Amino acid sequence: MKTSKELAVQMRGISKHFPGILANDGIDLDVYSHEILALLGENGAGKTTLMNILAGLYKPDGGQIFLKGREVEFHSPKDAIEHGIGMVHQHFMLVESLTVTENIILSLQRSGMNLHANQVKQRILELSSQYHLLVDPDASIWQLSVGEQQRVEIMRLLYRGAETLILDEPTAVLTPEEATDLAKILRKMADEGKAVILITHKLNEVTAFSDRVTVLRAGHVVSNLLTKETTKKELARLMVGRDILFHLEKKKCKAGNPVLQLEHVHATNDKGLPALVDVNLQICAGEILGVAGVAGNGQRELAEAIAGLRHIDQGKISANGQDITNSSPFKVISAGISHVPGDRIGVGLASNLPVSDNLVMKAYRNPPIVQGQLVKKKSIVQFVDRLINAFNIKTPSSDTPARLLSGGNQQRLILAREITASQGMLIAVYPSRGLDVGATESVRSTLLEQREKGSAILLISEDLEEINQLSDRVIVMYEGKIMGTVDPETTPLETIGLMMAGQPLSAIEKHGKVEQSA
């Protein structure tokens, strides 16, 4: 049962500059024990920078930090953890070849400590039981799911005595079930007296997890609210400074001629196991075909096979009647197919190159950028400026490295390049994953605009709301097979959920479990 909360952390007048960016501008923040605080804001609002300062990763340019009323100064994450503050980052920092116990021992860097694996293992089991973390001390990290690895990261901080825990976008890589489990773990930690800070841009996360919410916008605090006294609509407006359309209007589909066809396609994954099994699908001009399914059921391999990034073992892929089976990526691009990959940084961008180079990457061979054998620098500048303005890419300049943009602006950059290069066919993989509510609205609106212009779009997403809102038809994949094709407007989510769990549509219909929505 909760006791009265106490002020655990005070941040006063915190400022932090990066080249061309004022990330934090005089921020005040209060953090209490026995409480989950959601730090909410758009991509690039300054949330992670502020928490990296509290966790000792960054040194502020100005401001003060107080712990229980006493001013402290951190020079490293080690300083912060010694004062009871720890952070779980979006990208986990575990050694995959080691066990859970070995990773915990590796994080204990105090000199002169005599560490015994059995003692460490016993303490892990105690913490696991206390906070319902359900971690096997003997399991190797590579054997664990993403959700289990996240628990190990939390365990490392608890083992080292953290009283204030910071989690950066903790559900970004979790399934809905894992996210629900995490919410219970964090609530248990708060009830036990910990202070928990949740960096997020997801409104559902705020309402499901937190007691209080602080909203940041453009490096400033714009509001402090009790979660129970606000609404998603108000929070969205505070985040982006305007009202957000949670439901986008979609005109009736006017499907044209087939643009992309897959016939009896088979492919294997990186481990040599079946990833696509007898896949047949067709997408027509002016329609969005959604692909639903739990991650790891062949969606990534499907996109890669079409984009020329993965060899298929059997079957045929055609674009506008042209056979592109096992073609090179260049030939696929020449056939008019553009690809928005799920991995923005690893695949979608050359992140150390400037925004301009990333935007022109698919256009530098074509007029007006090229005239004869000469590349026209003036034409590149005009082309880049036009795309930055048309797609509202917020960047200090076109020479800024792409890695310095927020996630939402990185995604706008990729969409700008791919849509401009597309000749009627777009593959969009998790297009709004990791984006705040404003950037998500922008991305979804852009996809609907391209649909209206006659593009055929293959939309792969784990977000069923996104799938249902944008798609004209939905296929559900399970273990590389298509379980069926449904109309998202008339098919209950329960049916799609059963298909995602491996039940073919034909079997569900046979047992009379499909009910038409009103």
NUVEX-772830 format. One record per residue (C-alpha): residue in three letters; x, y, z. Coordinates in steps of 0.02 Angstrom, whole numbers, padded with zeros to 5 digits, always signed. Layout:
N
ALAXYZ ...
This chain:
518
MET+00000+00000+00000 LYS+00064+00174-00043 THR+00128+00291+00091 SER+00143+00480+00075 LYS+00257+00530-00067 GLU+00416+00630-00039 LEU+00511+00746-00155 ALA+00654+00637-00221 VAL+00730+00744-00361 GLN+00724+00927-00406 MET+00796+00995-00568 ARG+00804+01184-00575 GLY+00842+01294-00727 ILE+00919+01152-00828 SER+00987+01207-00997 LYS+01080+01110-01131 HIS+01142+01164-01302 PHE+01197+01061-01450 PRO+01262+01134-01615 GLY+01116+01229-01689 ILE+00993+01163-01558 LEU+00936+01222-01386 ALA+00877+01055-01318 ASN+00831+01111-01141 ASP+00793+01292-01097 GLY+00783+01327-00910 ILE+00682+01172-00864 ASP+00615+01143-00687 LEU+00560+00967-00641 ASP+00501+00885-00479 VAL+00505+00697-00455 TYR+00423+00610-00307 SER+00443+00440-00226 HIS+00292+00321-00232 GLU+00249+00394-00402 ILE+00263+00362-00589 LEU+00298+00524-00682 ALA+00270+00526-00870 LEU+00385+00646-00962 LEU+00284+00678-01120 GLY+00329+00770-01279 GLU+00357+00763-01465 ASN+00512+00685-01540 GLY+00647+00817-01514 ALA+00557+00904-01369 GLY+00706+00878-01254 LYS+00643+00734-01146 THR+00788+00614-01169 THR+00918+00753-01157 LEU+00846+00807-00989 MET+00849+00630-00922 ASN+01024+00598-00990 ILE+01077+00746-00882 LEU+00992+00671-00729 ALA+01073+00502-00766 GLY+01247+00579-00779 LEU+01272+00552-00965 TYR+01270+00738-01007 LYS+01332+00886-00908 PRO+01207+01032-00911 ASP+01261+01202-00975 GLY+01163+01280-00833 GLY+01051+01236-00687 GLN+01054+01131-00529 ILE+01003+00957-00472 PHE+00945+00922-00293 LEU+00919+00750-00213 LYS+00808+00759-00059 GLY+00852+00942-00043 ARG+01042+00923-00062 GLU+01128+00989-00218 VAL+01226+00860-00317 GLU+01335+00863-00472 PHE+01359+00710-00583 HIS+01512+00683-00692 SER+01463+00509-00755 PRO+01323+00379-00749 LYS+01426+00296-00609 ASP+01404+00454-00504 ALA+01217+00452-00536 ILE+01193+00268-00491 GLU+01294+00292-00332 HIS+01164+00424-00287 GLY+01023+00303-00327 ILE+00978+00360-00503 GLY+00982+00239-00650 MET+00918+00238-00829 VAL+00856+00102-00947 HIS+00891+00163-01124 GLN+00794+00123-01282 HIS+00940+00021-01346 PHE+00988-00105-01214 MET+01168-00118-01155 LEU+01183-00305-01123 VAL+01315-00430-01179 GLU+01214-00558-01276 SER+01337-00703-01255 LEU+01335-00689-01064 THR+01203-00748-00942 VAL+01088-00636-00841 THR+01197-00663-00687 GLU+01357-00624-00782 ASN+01282-00463-00850 ILE+01234-00410-00674 ILE+01409-00447-00610 LEU+01483-00350-00756 SER+01386-00195-00702 LEU+01454-00202-00524 GLN+01613-00102-00545 ARG+01658-00064-00365 SER+01840-00107-00333 GLY+01879-00231-00196 MET+01711-00320-00203 ASN+01714-00508-00185 LEU+01577-00568-00300 HIS+01512-00745-00293 ALA+01397-00799-00434 ASN+01284-00898-00318 GLN+01260-00748-00204 VAL+01221-00636-00353 LYS+01102-00766-00422 GLN+01012-00777-00254 ARG+00990-00588-00248 ILE+00923-00589-00427 LEU+00793-00717-00377 GLU+00744-00612-00226 LEU+00722-00454-00331 SER+00632-00554-00465 SER+00507-00615-00337 GLN+00488-00445-00252 TYR+00451-00349-00413 HIS+00378-00490-00520 LEU+00519-00471-00646 LEU+00521-00657-00691 VAL+00703-00666-00743 ASP+00801-00830-00757 PRO+00977-00794-00688 ASP+01054-00935-00791 ALA+00980-00887-00960 SER+01094-00812-01092 ILE+01039-00641-01153 TRP+01023-00700-01334 GLN+00894-00827-01277 LEU+00779-00694-01203 SER+00638-00597-01283 VAL+00653-00408-01295 GLY+00534-00392-01147 GLU+00640-00509-01042 GLN+00799-00414-01088 GLN+00716-00254-01029 ARG+00681-00337-00861 VAL+00866-00380-00848 GLU+00908-00196-00876 ILE+00786-00148-00737 MET+00860-00286-00627 ARG+01035-00215-00650 LEU+00978-00047-00582 LEU+00882-00122-00436 TYR+01031-00232-00392 ARG+01139-00076-00382 GLY+01015+00008-00266 ALA+00926+00129-00382 GLU+00787+00227-00298 THR+00746+00335-00450 LEU+00726+00238-00613 ILE+00714+00318-00784 LEU+00645+00219-00932 ASP+00664+00291-01107 GLU+00521+00243-01224 PRO+00504+00075-01135 THR+00364+00001-01241 ALA+00437+00048-01411 VAL+00495-00131-01442 LEU+00370-00226-01334 THR+00216-00325-01381 PRO+00050-00267-01302 GLU+00061-00411-01177 GLU+00239-00364-01127 ALA+00187-00182-01108 THR+00047-00234-00990 ASP+00171-00336-00887 LEU+00290-00188-00880 ALA+00152-00074-00816 LYS+00123-00195-00671 ILE+00310-00201-00632 LEU+00326-00011-00630 ARG+00171+00006-00521 LYS+00244-00120-00397 MET+00407-00022-00393 ALA+00315+00141-00358 ASP+00211+00059-00223 GLU+00374+00001-00142 GLY+00434+00181-00132 LYS+00534+00203-00292 ALA+00521+00357-00402 VAL+00490+00306-00583 ILE+00510+00422-00732 LEU+00438+00366-00898 ILE+00500+00456-01056 THR+00365+00437-01186 HIS+00269+00514-01329 LYS+00128+00386-01320 LEU-00034+00449-01246 ASN-00097+00274-01207 GLU+00061+00244-01107 VAL+00033+00402-01005 THR-00145+00357-00957 ALA-00105+00173-00923 PHE+00057+00195-00824 SER+00074+00364-00740 ASP+00012+00462-00589 ARG+00073+00630-00650 VAL+00130+00700-00817 THR+00250+00839-00865 VAL+00233+00898-01045 LEU+00385+00967-01139 ARG+00380+01063-01302 ALA+00532+01134-01392 GLY+00641+01119-01237 HIS+00517+01201-01116 VAL+00396+01135-00986 VAL+00222+01183-01044 SER+00118+01094-00913 ASN+00117+00986-00756 LEU-00041+00885-00732 LEU-00115+00744-00630 THR-00148+00604-00755 LYS-00323+00571-00688 GLU-00370+00753-00716 THR-00325+00766-00900 THR-00372+00684-01066 LYS-00279+00618-01217 LYS-00349+00761-01321 GLU-00282+00893-01201 LEU-00113+00808-01187 ALA-00097+00797-01377 ARG-00136+00982-01393 LEU-00008+01026-01260 MET+00124+00918-01346 VAL+00111+00992-01519 GLY+00026+01160-01489 ARG-00128+01120-01593 ASP-00275+01001-01597 ILE-00237+00828-01666 LEU-00351+00728-01779 PHE-00361+00556-01699 HIS-00472+00495-01840 LEU-00420+00536-02018 GLU-00552+00548-02152 LYS-00525+00419-02288 LYS-00616+00429-02454 LYS-00693+00273-02529 CYS-00566+00165-02618 LYS-00564+00173-02808 ALA-00447+00031-02847 GLY-00370+00034-03020 ASN-00264-00093-03114 PRO-00151-00216-03023 VAL+00019-00139-02986 LEU+00105-00275-02884 GLN+00076-00463-02885 LEU+00156-00604-02786 GLU+00123-00783-02840 HIS+00167-00933-02731 VAL+00317-00846-02653 HIS+00429-00943-02534 ALA+00581-00871-02442 THR+00689-00907-02290 ASN+00745-00794-02149 ASP+00922-00753-02095 LYS+00931-00918-01998 GLY+00882-01020-02151 LEU+00708-01057-02084 PRO+00546-01032-02184 ALA+00492-00850-02176 LEU+00370-00841-02323 VAL+00264-00992-02364 ASP+00161-00992-02525 VAL+00120-00807-02516 ASN-00004-00741-02644 LEU-00060-00560-02646 GLN-00108-00420-02764 ILE-00111-00231-02739 CYS-00201-00113-02857 ALA-00174+00070-02894 GLY-00262+00183-02770 GLU-00274+00059-02627 ILE-00183+00021-02464 LEU-00158-00162-02421 GLY-00120-00182-02237 VAL-00015-00324-02168 ALA-00052-00366-01986 GLY+00036-00491-01875 VAL+00147-00510-01724 ALA+00327-00460-01764 GLY+00432-00601-01833 ASN+00300-00687-01937 GLY+00373-00645-02108 GLN+00326-00463-02127 ARG+00505-00400-02139 GLU+00553-00537-02262 LEU+00400-00495-02368 ALA+00453-00313-02385 GLU+00634-00362-02420 ALA+00585-00489-02553 ILE+00484-00359-02647 ALA+00620-00225-02628 GLY+00756-00339-02697 LEU+00842-00356-02529 ARG+00803-00541-02503 HIS+00816-00689-02623 ILE+00657-00792-02643 ASP+00669-00981-02664 GLN+00508-01005-02763 GLY+00372-00903-02843 LYS+00357-00744-02945 ILE+00349-00557-02908 SER+00282-00438-03041 ALA+00268-00247-03046 ASN+00153-00175-03180 GLY+00167-00338-03274 GLN+00359-00337-03269 ASP+00443-00488-03189 ILE+00556-00424-03049 THR+00584-00590-02961 ASN+00753-00587-02872 SER+00799-00424-02959 SER+00929-00306-02890 PRO+00870-00159-02783 PHE+00917-00042-02926 LYS+00804-00135-03047 VAL+00663-00134-02919 ILE+00683+00054-02898 SER+00684+00073-03088 ALA+00521-00025-03093 GLY+00441+00112-02987 ILE+00443+00032-02814 SER+00497+00133-02663 HIS+00534+00062-02491 VAL+00512+00146-02321 PRO+00606+00021-02209 GLY+00563-00019-02030 ASP+00741+00021-01972 ARG+00760+00207-02001 ILE+00940+00222-01944 GLY+01013+00055-02001 VAL+00930+00043-02172 GLY+00833+00201-02213 LEU+00968+00332-02189 ALA+01153+00360-02212 SER+01145+00443-02042 ASN+01317+00526-02043 LEU+01283+00609-02212 PRO+01190+00775-02221 VAL+01004+00791-02249 SER+01036+00848-02428 ASP+01133+00690-02477 ASN+00999+00579-02402 LEU+00860+00669-02496 VAL+00948+00664-02664 MET+01003+00483-02648 LYS+00876+00416-02774 ALA+00869+00569-02887 TYR+01050+00607-02927 ARG+01048+00505-03088 ASN+00900+00596-03164 PRO+00866+00768-03241 PRO+00862+00907-03192 ILE+00996+00860-03064 VAL+01100+00779-03202 GLN+01124+00859-03371 GLY+01226+00748-03484 GLN+01366+00688-03373 LEU+01366+00841-03260 VAL+01285+00851-03088 LYS+01206+01023-03067 LYS+01237+01086-02889 LYS+01106+01223-02907 SER+00975+01094-02957 ILE+01019+00988-02805 VAL+00995+01138-02689 GLN+00826+01178-02768 PHE+00771+00996-02760 VAL+00822+00978-02577 ASP+00742+01143-02523 ARG+00580+01095-02611 LEU+00568+00929-02519 ILE+00613+01005-02350 ASN+00472+01130-02371 ALA+00345+01010-02448 PHE+00367+00878-02312 ASN+00395+01001-02169 ILE+00563+00927-02119 LYS+00627+01025-01969 THR+00815+01037-01983 PRO+00940+01175-01938 SER+01002+01165-02118 SER+01013+01047-02265 ASP+01195+01016-02214 THR+01146+00946-02043 PRO+01190+00761-02022 ALA+01031+00656-02030 ARG+01073+00572-01864 LEU+01045+00739-01773 LEU+00863+00752-01827 SER+00722+00692-01715 GLY+00640+00526-01757 GLY+00490+00611-01835 ASN+00596+00719-01948 GLN+00704+00570-01998 GLN+00544+00481-02050 ARG+00484+00634-02148 LEU+00653+00637-02236 ILE+00636+00455-02288 LEU+00456+00478-02344 ALA+00503+00633-02444 ARG+00640+00538-02536 GLU+00541+00378-02564 ILE+00377+00459-02616 THR+00467+00574-02738 ALA+00560+00426-02813 SER+00406+00314-02817 GLN+00318+00279-02981 GLY+00155+00213-02910 MET+00210+00081-02782 LEU+00261+00111-02601 ILE+00310-00016-02468 ALA+00291+00064-02295 VAL+00357-00040-02149 TYR+00307+00021-01975 PRO+00298+00200-02043 SER+00246+00281-01878 ARG+00336+00169-01754 GLY+00425+00271-01622 LEU+00343+00435-01678 ASP+00245+00556-01570 VAL+00061+00591-01600 GLY+00092+00743-01712 ALA+00220+00655-01822 THR+00108+00501-01830 GLU-00037+00607-01893 SER+00078+00684-02025 VAL+00144+00516-02086 ARG-00029+00437-02097 SER-00100+00589-02187 THR+00044+00578-02313 LEU+00006+00395-02349 LEU-00178+00434-02378 GLU-00130+00577-02494 GLN-00024+00458-02598 ARG-00169+00335-02604 GLU-00281+00475-02670 LYS-00152+00510-02805 GLY-00164+00329-02863 SER-00017+00246-02776 ALA-00026+00064-02726 ILE+00035+00050-02546 LEU+00087-00103-02447 LEU+00073-00053-02264 ILE+00159-00165-02137 SER+00123-00119-01956 GLU+00104-00195-01783 ASP-00017-00055-01738 LEU-00192-00122-01770 GLU-00266+00051-01753 GLU-00152+00111-01894 ILE-00191-00042-02001 ASN-00379-00022-01980 GLN-00378+00167-02004 LEU-00276+00169-02165 SER-00304+00003-02253 ASP-00434-00042-02382 ARG-00397-00228-02362 VAL-00297-00318-02228 ILE-00201-00481-02238 VAL-00143-00565-02078 MET+00022-00660-02074 TYR+00069-00802-01956 GLU+00229-00903-01972 GLY+00253-00840-02149 LYS+00078-00889-02209 ILE-00069-00778-02250 MET-00213-00825-02134 GLY-00339-00731-02239 THR-00393-00563-02311 VAL-00524-00456-02223 ASP-00613-00289-02237 PRO-00554-00183-02088 GLU-00718-00086-02083 THR-00825-00240-02054 THR-00710-00363-01967 PRO-00701-00363-01776 LEU-00529-00343-01697 GLU-00562-00509-01609 THR-00560-00597-01777 ILE-00397-00514-01830 GLY-00325-00561-01660 LEU-00371-00745-01685 MET-00289-00742-01856 MET-00132-00663-01782 ALA-00129-00810-01661 GLY-00129-00934-01805 GLN-00312-00970-01843 PRO-00352-00960-02030 LEU-00502-00851-02077 SER-00586-01002-02156 ALA-00582-01096-01990 ILE-00649-00946-01894 GLU-00792-00923-02017 LYS-00830-01109-02010 HIS-00855-01099-01822 GLY-00962-00944-01838 LYS-00848-00828-01740 VAL-00850-00684-01865 GLU-00975-00552-01816 GLN-01005-00402-01926 SER-00981-00234-01842 ALA-01130-00120-01830 
